[in-house]
């Protein structure tokens, strides 16, 4: 039951994260200012959640390492979007993250990847690649490297509960606090705070970051890090689809094919992973 709960929470996390593209398109701010504002709102939600669940803060090496991942994933991804195309940034981040998770799990925890994880990784990354293939040509090398670095940092987010003394919730709170401070100078220079802008900025902080990370930090307690990351693979595909529906940007047939591959792969992986989790949870008969 807990495994299925974890899978559901990660699907919900991916859905909430996918709101980012639509909202960012509606906010005429510097990307670092947007990240700072949404992080400030998100931290308030996560602190409230920590109070409700009576989660206590302990500063450990594991929490600090997880915080580096959270801060690095959000800030580096924002910077990458300024230096390369949005398609390249999300493709490279998502491609790097599951590979980094499998590598870190093998090197740090001596966990060999399972065949289901590797096959799912191949199909989902392939689908994402198809989806963003049209936008790869105009990227810049520095931005692409930063996007890959953001993917490696994102991997640490999913592993944050595994580190000694790790706590995904407090790592997220600490990492988002640092991200908010980094973008605060840019936020203080913004002058456009009309109701339209604030509405979408609040949606970003409350739903796209705050509640999404409530789902993520809870869900990773019940599923493997690579499982959590692969399921949230619906986010980089749903994100531009929502932008296309709301803002009117068009999608190519190749993009639609890539989106279909990712959606079907995530659903099949979800079902097979749930079955595998249920079988593992069955106690062995007594002898």
C-alpha positions as CSV (number, residue, x, y, z in Angstrom):
1,X,0.0,0.0,0.0
2,X,2.8,2.4,0.9
3,X,4.5,1.7,-2.5
4,X,1.3,2.6,-4.4
5,X,0.9,5.7,-2.3
6,X,4.4,6.7,-3.2
7,X,3.8,6.2,-6.9
8,X,0.6,8.2,-6.8
9,X,2.3,11.1,-5.0
10,X,5.1,11.1,-7.6
11,X,2.5,11.3,-10.4
12,X,0.8,14.2,-8.6
13,X,4.2,15.8,-8.2
14,X,4.8,15.6,-11.9
15,X,1.4,17.1,-12.7
16,X,2.0,20.1,-10.3
17,X,5.5,20.7,-11.6
18,X,4.2,20.9,-15.2
19,X,2.3,24.1,-14.3
20,X,5.7,25.9,-14.4
21,X,5.8,26.7,-18.1
22,X,2.3,28.3,-18.3
23,X,2.9,30.4,-15.2
24,X,6.4,31.6,-16.2
25,X,5.1,32.7,-19.6
26,X,2.7,35.0,-17.8
27,X,5.2,36.6,-15.4
28,X,7.4,39.5,-16.9
29,X,10.2,39.1,-14.4
30,X,13.8,38.0,-14.4
31,X,14.0,34.2,-14.0
32,X,16.0,34.5,-10.8
33,X,13.3,36.9,-9.4
34,X,10.6,34.3,-10.3
35,X,12.6,31.6,-8.6
36,X,13.1,33.7,-5.5
37,X,9.4,34.6,-5.1
38,X,8.1,31.1,-5.7
39,X,10.7,29.7,-3.3
40,X,9.7,32.2,-0.5
41,X,6.1,31.0,-0.9
42,X,7.1,27.4,-1.1
43,X,9.2,27.5,2.1
44,X,6.2,28.8,4.0
45,X,4.1,25.8,2.8
46,X,6.9,23.3,3.6
47,X,7.5,24.7,7.0
48,X,3.7,24.4,7.7
49,X,3.9,20.8,6.5
50,X,6.9,20.1,8.7
51,X,4.9,21.5,11.7
52,X,1.9,19.3,10.9
53,X,3.9,16.2,10.5
54,X,6.1,17.1,13.5
55,X,9.3,16.8,11.5
56,X,12.2,18.3,13.5
57,X,15.2,20.0,11.9
58,X,18.7,18.5,12.4
59,X,21.6,19.9,10.5
60,X,23.5,17.0,9.2
61,X,25.8,16.3,6.2
62,X,22.9,14.4,4.5
63,X,20.6,17.4,4.8
64,X,23.3,19.8,3.5
65,X,24.0,17.5,0.5
66,X,20.3,17.3,-0.3
67,X,20.0,21.1,0.1
68,X,22.8,21.5,-2.4
69,X,20.8,19.3,-4.8
70,X,17.6,21.3,-4.4
71,X,19.3,24.7,-4.7
72,X,21.5,23.6,-7.6
73,X,18.5,22.0,-9.5
74,X,16.4,25.1,-9.3
75,X,19.0,27.8,-9.8
76,X,21.2,26.1,-12.4
77,X,18.1,25.2,-14.4
78,X,16.9,28.8,-14.3
79,X,20.4,30.0,-15.5
80,X,20.5,27.3,-18.2
81,X,17.2,28.6,-19.6
82,X,18.8,32.0,-20.1
83,X,21.9,30.6,-21.9
84,X,20.3,27.9,-24.1
85,X,16.9,27.0,-25.4
86,X,14.2,25.9,-23.0
87,X,13.9,22.6,-24.9
88,X,17.6,21.9,-24.6
89,X,17.6,22.8,-20.9
90,X,14.7,20.5,-19.9
91,X,15.9,17.7,-22.2
92,X,19.5,17.7,-20.8
93,X,18.3,18.1,-17.2
94,X,15.9,15.2,-17.5
95,X,18.4,13.0,-19.4
96,X,21.1,13.6,-16.8
97,X,19.0,13.1,-13.7
98,X,18.0,9.4,-14.0
99,X,21.5,8.4,-15.3
100,X,23.0,10.2,-12.3
101,X,20.6,8.5,-9.9
102,X,21.6,5.1,-11.2
103,X,25.3,6.0,-11.0
104,X,25.1,7.5,-7.5
105,X,23.1,4.5,-6.3
106,X,25.7,2.1,-7.7
107,X,28.7,4.0,-6.4
108,X,27.4,5.2,-3.0
109,X,25.0,2.4,-2.0
110,X,26.2,-0.5,-4.1
111,X,22.8,-0.9,-5.7
112,X,22.9,-2.3,-9.2
113,X,20.1,-1.0,-11.4
114,X,17.2,-3.4,-12.2
115,X,16.3,-4.3,-15.8
116,X,12.9,-2.6,-15.5
117,X,14.5,0.7,-14.4
118,X,17.0,0.6,-17.3
119,X,14.3,-0.2,-19.9
120,X,12.0,2.5,-18.6
121,X,14.9,5.0,-18.5
122,X,15.7,4.2,-22.2
123,X,12.1,4.6,-23.4
124,X,11.3,7.8,-21.3
125,X,14.5,9.5,-22.1
126,X,14.0,8.6,-25.8
127,X,10.5,10.0,-25.7
128,X,11.7,13.3,-24.1
129,X,14.4,13.5,-26.8
130,X,11.8,13.2,-29.6
131,X,9.7,15.8,-27.9
132,X,12.4,18.4,-27.8
133,X,14.4,17.4,-30.9
134,X,13.1,20.4,-32.9
135,X,14.5,22.9,-30.4
136,X,18.1,21.5,-30.0
137,X,19.8,23.2,-32.8
138,X,19.8,26.7,-31.3
139,X,21.4,25.8,-28.0
140,X,24.7,27.1,-26.6
141,X,27.5,25.0,-25.2
142,X,27.8,26.7,-21.8
143,X,24.0,26.6,-21.3
144,X,23.9,23.0,-22.2
145,X,26.7,22.1,-19.7
146,X,24.8,24.0,-17.0
147,X,21.6,22.1,-17.8
148,X,23.5,18.8,-17.4
149,X,24.8,20.0,-14.1
150,X,21.3,20.9,-13.0
151,X,20.3,17.3,-13.8
152,X,23.1,15.9,-11.7
153,X,21.9,18.2,-8.8
154,X,18.3,17.1,-9.4
155,X,19.4,13.5,-8.8
156,X,20.6,14.5,-5.3
157,X,17.1,15.6,-4.5
158,X,15.7,12.1,-5.1
159,X,18.5,10.6,-3.1
160,X,18.3,13.0,-0.2
161,X,16.5,10.5,2.1
162,X,19.2,7.9,1.5
163,X,22.2,10.0,2.7
164,X,23.3,9.4,6.3
165,X,21.3,11.8,8.4
166,X,19.3,12.8,5.3
167,X,15.8,14.3,5.4
168,X,14.3,15.2,2.1
169,X,11.8,17.7,3.6
170,X,14.4,19.8,5.5
171,X,16.9,19.5,2.6
172,X,14.2,21.0,0.4
173,X,13.4,23.8,2.8
174,X,17.1,24.7,3.3
175,X,17.8,24.5,-0.4
176,X,14.9,26.6,-1.4
177,X,15.8,29.2,1.2
178,X,19.3,29.5,-0.4
179,X,17.7,29.8,-3.8
180,X,15.3,32.5,-2.6
181,X,18.3,34.5,-1.2
182,X,20.3,34.2,-4.5
183,X,17.4,35.6,-6.5
184,X,16.4,38.3,-3.9
185,X,18.4,41.1,-5.5
186,X,16.7,40.5,-8.8
187,X,13.3,40.4,-7.1
188,X,13.8,43.7,-5.4
189,X,14.5,45.3,-8.7
190,X,11.1,44.2,-10.2
191,X,8.4,46.9,-10.5
192,X,5.5,45.0,-12.1
193,X,3.3,43.6,-9.3
194,X,-0.2,43.8,-10.9
195,X,-2.9,41.3,-10.0
196,X,-2.3,39.2,-13.1
197,X,1.4,38.8,-12.4
198,X,0.9,38.1,-8.7
199,X,-1.8,35.5,-9.5
200,X,0.6,33.4,-11.6
201,X,3.5,34.0,-9.2
202,X,1.4,32.6,-6.3
203,X,0.3,29.6,-8.4
204,X,4.0,28.9,-9.0
205,X,4.9,29.2,-5.3
206,X,1.8,27.4,-3.9
207,X,1.2,24.6,-6.4
208,X,4.2,24.2,-8.8
209,X,6.8,24.3,-6.1
210,X,5.3,24.1,-2.6
211,X,2.7,21.4,-2.9
212,X,4.8,19.6,-5.6
213,X,7.7,19.2,-3.2
214,X,5.3,18.1,-0.4
215,X,4.4,15.3,-2.7
216,X,8.0,14.7,-3.7
217,X,9.5,14.6,-0.2
218,X,6.8,12.3,1.0
219,X,6.7,10.1,-2.0
220,X,10.4,9.3,-2.0
221,X,10.0,7.7,1.4
222,X,8.0,4.8,-0.3
223,X,9.6,4.4,-3.8
224,X,13.2,4.1,-5.1
225,X,14.8,7.3,-6.2
226,X,15.1,6.3,-9.8
227,X,11.4,5.2,-9.8
228,X,10.4,8.6,-8.4
229,X,12.4,10.4,-11.0
230,X,11.2,8.4,-14.0
231,X,7.5,8.9,-13.0
232,X,8.0,12.6,-12.8
233,X,9.1,12.3,-16.4
234,X,5.5,13.4,-17.3
235,X,6.5,16.9,-16.2
236,X,8.8,18.0,-19.0
237,X,6.3,16.7,-21.6
238,X,3.1,18.1,-19.9
239,X,4.8,21.4,-19.3
240,X,5.0,22.5,-23.0
241,X,1.7,20.8,-23.8
242,X,0.0,23.0,-21.3
243,X,1.8,26.0,-22.7
244,X,0.6,25.0,-26.2
245,X,-3.0,24.7,-25.0
246,X,-3.1,27.9,-22.9
247,X,-0.6,30.3,-24.7
248,X,-1.2,28.9,-28.2
249,X,2.3,27.6,-29.1
250,X,2.2,24.8,-31.7
251,X,3.6,21.3,-31.3
252,X,5.1,19.3,-34.1
253,X,4.1,15.7,-34.9
254,X,7.5,14.5,-33.6
255,X,6.8,16.3,-30.3
256,X,3.4,14.7,-30.0
257,X,4.9,11.3,-30.7
258,X,7.5,11.9,-28.0
259,X,4.8,12.9,-25.6
260,X,2.9,9.8,-26.3
261,X,6.0,7.6,-25.7
262,X,6.7,9.2,-22.4
263,X,3.0,9.0,-21.2
264,X,2.6,5.3,-22.1
265,X,6.1,4.5,-20.7
266,X,5.4,6.1,-17.4
267,X,2.0,4.5,-17.1
268,X,3.4,1.0,-17.9
269,X,6.3,1.5,-15.6
270,X,4.0,2.7,-12.9
271,X,1.8,-0.5,-13.1
272,X,4.8,-2.9,-13.3
273,X,6.6,-1.1,-10.5
274,X,3.5,-1.3,-8.3
275,X,3.2,-5.0,-9.0
276,X,6.8,-5.5,-8.2
277,X,6.5,-3.5,-5.0
278,X,3.4,-5.5,-3.9
279,X,5.2,-8.8,-4.5
280,X,8.2,-7.6,-2.5
281,X,5.9,-6.6,0.3
282,X,4.4,-10.1,0.7
283,X,6.0,-11.7,3.8
284,X,7.7,-15.1,3.3
285,X,5.8,-18.1,4.7
286,X,6.9,-19.3,8.0
287,X,8.8,-22.6,8.2
